[in-house]
Amino acid sequence: MLRPFQEVRRSLDRRGPSGVYALLLVQQLMASGTHIIAKVAARSMDAPTLTLTRSLISAVLMGLILLAGGRRIRIAREDRRLVLFLSFLAIPVNQFFFLYGMRFTIPSNAALLYATTPILVVLFSWMFLKERLTRWKVVGVALGFAGVVIVIFERGLDASMDYVLGNLLIAVAVVAWGLYTVFGKRLIARYGAIQASSITLILGTVMFVPVGLFPMLSFPFGSLSAEVWGEILYLSIITSVFSYFLWYFALSRIEAGKAALFANLQPLLTTVLAVVLLGQNITPAFVAGGTIALSGVIVAQFG
């Protein structure tokens, strides 16, 4: 099962940086497609059922990969509370609020909100890890949040409260992902990215069972089309497994700052896909807010 990953690694190592950049473009296309697929899948399934179904498939696959690689996860006693906290952030908060929010908002907004993760990482690292916050990073954080506020309320408070609700739910998911990134640094450093992500994914799925089990048991899975199952598998396998592996492989080969620049392409790629596939309209407020938010991300990363 691990042989395809090993073959890809050897091939990209022979190609050097150009191969890694090509890999990052593929990874960003996968991640950009996630917002489109989630929007469509959320029309066919309720959020608790979709979250648990996606998580179960991902957890089983990650478990099989660990077994195939002969890896055993042993978490030190002092790290167990951290593991539980990260597991809670990963599935019950991040994935559930993301999928629930996608019922009420549009893919480009979700992609833009996730693109502000570097700003949250800077802010949370200052708040919780006491990392230095420079003047330019403060400017970047301020710009990022200003742009996000414009996008969240781009249609006004009275024009579409469902729309605002969806953006706010996605914002909660992004905050959870930012916290996961910051507090997960220690776990990844000690146990490796694959092991750390696998255990939090599996435990997070277990935590979500009480929420998603009863909706799942009563859901008519037999009525789902092959297209919907394909969407579920995309979210479960392409997004939660392959895209994640590609991202961390790239981070192991090039500087994080350079990789982050590719992540900033995600709102653009998602918007193009949404316009082509879903007929989404681009509003002036989205363009203005997106430009301000992404400018803040760049300033925060390099300030």
Contacts in CASP RR format, 6 or more apart in sequence:
PFRMAT RR
TARGET T0000
AUTHOR 0000-0000-0000
METHOD contacts of the structure
MODEL  1
MLRPFQEVRRSLDRRGPSGVYALLLVQQLMASGTHIIAKVAARSMDAPTL
TLTRSLISAVLMGLILLAGGRRIRIAREDRRLVLFLSFLAIPVNQFFFLY
GMRFTIPSNAALLYATTPILVVLFSWMFLKERLTRWKVVGVALGFAGVVI
VIFERGLDASMDYVLGNLLIAVAVVAWGLYTVFGKRLIARYGAIQASSIT
LILGTVMFVPVGLFPMLSFPFGSLSAEVWGEILYLSIITSVFSYFLWYFA
LSRIEAGKAALFANLQPLLTTVLAVVLLGQNITPAFVAGGTIALSGVIVA
QFG
1 64 0 8 1.000
1 65 0 8 1.000
1 68 0 8 1.000
1 69 0 8 1.000
2 65 0 8 1.000
2 68 0 8 1.000
2 69 0 8 1.000
5 245 0 8 1.000
8 249 0 8 1.000
9 249 0 8 1.000
12 19 0 8 1.000
12 20 0 8 1.000
12 23 0 8 1.000
12 249 0 8 1.000
12 253 0 8 1.000
15 22 0 8 1.000
16 253 0 8 1.000
17 253 0 8 1.000
17 254 0 8 1.000
20 250 0 8 1.000
20 253 0 8 1.000
20 254 0 8 1.000
21 262 0 8 1.000
23 246 0 8 1.000
23 249 0 8 1.000
23 250 0 8 1.000
24 246 0 8 1.000
24 247 0 8 1.000
24 250 0 8 1.000
24 259 0 8 1.000
24 262 0 8 1.000
25 262 0 8 1.000
25 265 0 8 1.000
26 246 0 8 1.000
27 243 0 8 1.000
27 246 0 8 1.000
27 247 0 8 1.000
27 250 0 8 1.000
27 262 0 8 1.000
28 262 0 8 1.000
28 263 0 8 1.000
28 265 0 8 1.000
28 266 0 8 1.000
28 269 0 8 1.000
29 269 0 8 1.000
30 238 0 8 1.000
30 239 0 8 1.000
30 242 0 8 1.000
30 243 0 8 1.000
30 246 0 8 1.000
31 239 0 8 1.000
31 243 0 8 1.000
31 263 0 8 1.000
31 266 0 8 1.000
32 111 0 8 1.000
32 265 0 8 1.000
32 266 0 8 1.000
32 269 0 8 1.000
32 270 0 8 1.000
32 273 0 8 1.000
33 107 0 8 1.000
33 234 0 8 1.000
33 269 0 8 1.000
33 270 0 8 1.000
33 273 0 8 1.000
34 234 0 8 1.000
34 235 0 8 1.000
34 238 0 8 1.000
34 239 0 8 1.000
34 243 0 8 1.000
35 102 0 8 1.000
35 107 0 8 1.000
35 108 0 8 1.000
35 110 0 8 1.000
35 111 0 8 1.000
35 270 0 8 1.000
35 274 0 8 1.000
36 107 0 8 1.000
36 270 0 8 1.000
36 273 0 8 1.000
36 274 0 8 1.000
36 277 0 8 1.000
36 278 0 8 1.000
37 231 0 8 1.000
37 234 0 8 1.000
37 235 0 8 1.000
37 239 0 8 1.000
38 98 0 8 1.000
38 99 0 8 1.000
38 102 0 8 1.000
38 107 0 8 1.000
38 110 0 8 1.000
38 235 0 8 1.000
39 102 0 8 1.000
39 106 0 8 1.000
39 107 0 8 1.000
39 110 0 8 1.000
39 278 0 8 1.000
40 231 0 8 1.000
40 278 0 8 1.000
41 50 0 8 1.000
41 99 0 8 1.000
41 228 0 8 1.000
41 231 0 8 1.000
41 232 0 8 1.000
41 235 0 8 1.000
42 50 0 8 1.000
42 99 0 8 1.000
42 100 0 8 1.000
42 101 0 8 1.000
42 102 0 8 1.000
42 103 0 8 1.000
43 103 0 8 1.000
44 224 0 8 1.000
44 228 0 8 1.000
44 231 0 8 1.000
45 53 0 8 1.000
45 219 0 8 1.000
45 224 0 8 1.000
45 228 0 8 1.000
45 232 0 8 1.000
46 215 0 8 1.000
46 219 0 8 1.000
47 96 0 8 1.000
47 99 0 8 1.000
47 100 0 8 1.000
47 101 0 8 1.000
47 103 0 8 1.000
48 96 0 8 1.000
48 208 0 8 1.000
48 211 0 8 1.000
48 212 0 8 1.000
48 215 0 8 1.000
48 216 0 8 1.000
49 212 0 8 1.000
49 215 0 8 1.000
49 216 0 8 1.000
49 219 0 8 1.000
50 99 0 8 1.000
50 232 0 8 1.000
50 235 0 8 1.000
51 91 0 8 1.000
51 95 0 8 1.000
51 96 0 8 1.000
51 99 0 8 1.000
51 100 0 8 1.000
51 208 0 8 1.000
51 211 0 8 1.000
51 212 0 8 1.000
52 205 0 8 1.000
52 208 0 8 1.000
52 209 0 8 1.000
52 211 0 8 1.000
52 212 0 8 1.000
52 213 0 8 1.000
52 215 0 8 1.000
52 216 0 8 1.000
53 216 0 8 1.000
53 232 0 8 1.000
53 236 0 8 1.000
54 95 0 8 1.000
54 99 0 8 1.000
54 232 0 8 1.000
54 235 0 8 1.000
54 236 0 8 1.000
54 240 0 8 1.000
55 91 0 8 1.000
55 95 0 8 1.000
55 201 0 8 1.000
55 204 0 8 1.000
55 205 0 8 1.000
55 208 0 8 1.000
55 236 0 8 1.000
55 240 0 8 1.000
56 205 0 8 1.000
57 232 0 8 1.000
57 233 0 8 1.000
57 236 0 8 1.000
57 237 0 8 1.000
58 201 0 8 1.000
58 205 0 8 1.000
58 236 0 8 1.000
58 237 0 8 1.000
58 240 0 8 1.000
58 241 0 8 1.000
59 201 0 8 1.000
59 202 0 8 1.000
59 205 0 8 1.000
61 236 0 8 1.000
61 237 0 8 1.000
61 241 0 8 1.000
62 197 0 8 1.000
62 198 0 8 1.000
62 201 0 8 1.000
62 202 0 8 1.000
62 241 0 8 1.000
63 198 0 8 1.000
63 202 0 8 1.000
65 194 0 8 1.000
65 198 0 8 1.000
65 241 0 8 1.000
66 73 0 8 1.000
66 194 0 8 1.000
66 195 0 8 1.000
66 198 0 8 1.000
71 194 0 8 1.000
71 195 0 8 1.000
73 191 0 8 1.000
73 195 0 8 1.000
73 198 0 8 1.000
73 199 0 8 1.000
75 83 0 8 1.000
75 191 0 8 1.000
75 199 0 8 1.000
76 190 0 8 1.000
79 186 0 8 1.000
79 187 0 8 1.000
79 190 0 8 1.000
82 183 0 8 1.000
82 184 0 8 1.000
82 186 0 8 1.000
82 187 0 8 1.000
83 187 0 8 1.000
83 199 0 8 1.000
83 200 0 8 1.000
83 203 0 8 1.000
84 203 0 8 1.000
85 183 0 8 1.000
86 180 0 8 1.000
86 183 0 8 1.000
86 184 0 8 1.000
86 187 0 8 1.000
86 196 0 8 1.000
86 200 0 8 1.000
87 199 0 8 1.000
87 200 0 8 1.000
87 201 0 8 1.000
87 202 0 8 1.000
87 203 0 8 1.000
87 204 0 8 1.000
87 206 0 8 1.000
87 207 0 8 1.000
88 204 0 8 1.000
88 207 0 8 1.000
89 176 0 8 1.000
89 177 0 8 1.000
89 179 0 8 1.000
89 180 0 8 1.000
89 183 0 8 1.000
90 176 0 8 1.000
90 180 0 8 1.000
90 200 0 8 1.000
90 201 0 8 1.000
90 204 0 8 1.000
91 201 0 8 1.000
91 204 0 8 1.000
91 205 0 8 1.000
91 207 0 8 1.000
91 208 0 8 1.000
92 204 0 8 1.000
92 207 0 8 1.000
92 208 0 8 1.000
92 211 0 8 1.000
93 172 0 8 1.000
93 173 0 8 1.000
93 176 0 8 1.000
94 173 0 8 1.000
94 176 0 8 1.000
94 177 0 8 1.000
94 180 0 8 1.000
95 173 0 8 1.000
96 173 0 8 1.000
96 208 0 8 1.000
96 211 0 8 1.000
97 169 0 8 1.000
97 170 0 8 1.000
97 172 0 8 1.000
97 173 0 8 1.000
97 176 0 8 1.000
98 110 0 8 1.000
98 169 0 8 1.000
98 170 0 8 1.000
98 173 0 8 1.000
100 166 0 8 1.000
100 169 0 8 1.000
101 110 0 8 1.000
101 165 0 8 1.000
101 166 0 8 1.000
101 169 0 8 1.000
101 170 0 8 1.000
101 173 0 8 1.000
102 110 0 8 1.000
102 166 0 8 1.000
102 170 0 8 1.000
103 166 0 8 1.000
104 162 0 8 1.000
104 163 0 8 1.000
104 165 0 8 1.000
104 166 0 8 1.000
104 167 0 8 1.000
104 169 0 8 1.000
105 163 0 8 1.000
105 166 0 8 1.000
105 167 0 8 1.000
105 169 0 8 1.000
105 170 0 8 1.000
106 274 0 8 1.000
106 278 0 8 1.000
106 280 0 8 1.000
107 270 0 8 1.000
107 271 0 8 1.000
107 273 0 8 1.000
107 274 0 8 1.000
107 278 0 8 1.000
107 280 0 8 1.000
108 267 0 8 1.000
108 270 0 8 1.000
108 271 0 8 1.000
108 274 0 8 1.000
108 280 0 8 1.000
108 282 0 8 1.000
108 286 0 8 1.000
109 151 0 8 1.000
109 152 0 8 1.000
109 154 0 8 1.000
109 167 0 8 1.000
109 170 0 8 1.000
109 286 0 8 1.000
110 170 0 8 1.000
110 270 0 8 1.000
111 266 0 8 1.000
111 267 0 8 1.000
111 269 0 8 1.000
111 270 0 8 1.000
111 271 0 8 1.000
112 148 0 8 1.000
112 151 0 8 1.000
112 267 0 8 1.000
112 286 0 8 1.000
112 289 0 8 1.000
112 290 0 8 1.000
112 293 0 8 1.000
112 294 0 8 1.000
113 148 0 8 1.000
113 151 0 8 1.000
113 152 0 8 1.000
113 167 0 8 1.000
113 170 0 8 1.000
113 171 0 8 1.000
113 174 0 8 1.000
114 170 0 8 1.000
114 174 0 8 1.000
114 177 0 8 1.000
114 266 0 8 1.000
115 263 0 8 1.000
115 264 0 8 1.000
115 266 0 8 1.000
115 267 0 8 1.000
115 293 0 8 1.000
115 294 0 8 1.000
115 297 0 8 1.000
116 144 0 8 1.000
116 145 0 8 1.000
116 148 0 8 1.000
116 174 0 8 1.000
116 293 0 8 1.000
116 297 0 8 1.000
117 174 0 8 1.000
117 177 0 8 1.000
117 178 0 8 1.000
117 181 0 8 1.000
117 263 0 8 1.000
118 260 0 8 1.000
118 263 0 8 1.000
118 297 0 8 1.000
118 300 0 8 1.000
118 301 0 8 1.000
119 140 0 8 1.000
119 141 0 8 1.000
119 144 0 8 1.000
119 145 0 8 1.000
119 296 0 8 1.000
119 297 0 8 1.000
119 300 0 8 1.000
120 174 0 8 1.000
120 175 0 8 1.000
120 177 0 8 1.000
120 178 0 8 1.000
120 179 0 8 1.000
120 181 0 8 1.000
121 178 0 8 1.000
121 181 0 8 1.000
121 182 0 8 1.000
122 133 0 8 1.000
122 137 0 8 1.000
122 141 0 8 1.000
122 300 0 8 1.000
122 301 0 8 1.000
123 133 0 8 1.000
123 141 0 8 1.000
124 178 0 8 1.000
124 179 0 8 1.000
124 182 0 8 1.000
125 131 0 8 1.000
125 182 0 8 1.000
126 132 0 8 1.000
126 133 0 8 1.000
126 137 0 8 1.000
128 182 0 8 1.000
128 183 0 8 1.000
129 182 0 8 1.000
134 303 0 8 1.000
136 299 0 8 1.000
136 300 0 8 1.000
136 302 0 8 1.000
136 303 0 8 1.000
137 299 0 8 1.000
137 300 0 8 1.000
137 303 0 8 1.000
139 296 0 8 1.000
139 299 0 8 1.000
139 300 0 8 1.000
140 295 0 8 1.000
140 296 0 8 1.000
140 297 0 8 1.000
140 299 0 8 1.000
140 300 0 8 1.000
140 303 0 8 1.000
141 296 0 8 1.000
141 300 0 8 1.000
142 296 0 8 1.000
143 292 0 8 1.000
143 293 0 8 1.000
143 295 0 8 1.000
143 296 0 8 1.000
143 299 0 8 1.000
144 292 0 8 1.000
144 293 0 8 1.000
144 295 0 8 1.000
144 296 0 8 1.000
144 297 0 8 1.000
144 300 0 8 1.000
146 289 0 8 1.000
146 292 0 8 1.000
146 293 0 8 1.000
147 288 0 8 1.000
147 289 0 8 1.000
147 290 0 8 1.000
147 292 0 8 1.000
147 293 0 8 1.000
148 171 0 8 1.000
148 289 0 8 1.000
148 293 0 8 1.000
150 285 0 8 1.000
150 288 0 8 1.000
150 289 0 8 1.000
150 290 0 8 1.000
150 292 0 8 1.000
150 293 0 8 1.000
151 167 0 8 1.000
151 285 0 8 1.000
151 286 0 8 1.000
151 289 0 8 1.000
151 290 0 8 1.000
151 293 0 8 1.000
152 164 0 8 1.000
152 167 0 8 1.000
152 168 0 8 1.000
152 171 0 8 1.000
153 164 0 8 1.000
153 167 0 8 1.000
154 283 0 8 1.000
154 285 0 8 1.000
154 286 0 8 1.000
154 289 0 8 1.000
155 163 0 8 1.000
155 164 0 8 1.000
155 283 0 8 1.000
155 285 0 8 1.000
156 164 0 8 1.000
157 164 0 8 1.000
180 200 0 8 1.000
184 196 0 8 1.000
187 196 0 8 1.000
187 200 0 8 1.000
188 196 0 8 1.000
190 196 0 8 1.000
191 199 0 8 1.000
193 248 0 8 1.000
194 245 0 8 1.000
194 248 0 8 1.000
197 244 0 8 1.000
201 240 0 8 1.000
247 259 0 8 1.000
250 259 0 8 1.000
250 262 0 8 1.000
251 259 0 8 1.000
257 301 0 8 1.000
257 302 0 8 1.000
260 301 0 8 1.000
264 294 0 8 1.000
264 297 0 8 1.000
264 298 0 8 1.000
267 290 0 8 1.000
267 294 0 8 1.000
271 280 0 8 1.000
271 282 0 8 1.000
274 280 0 8 1.000
275 282 0 8 1.000
END
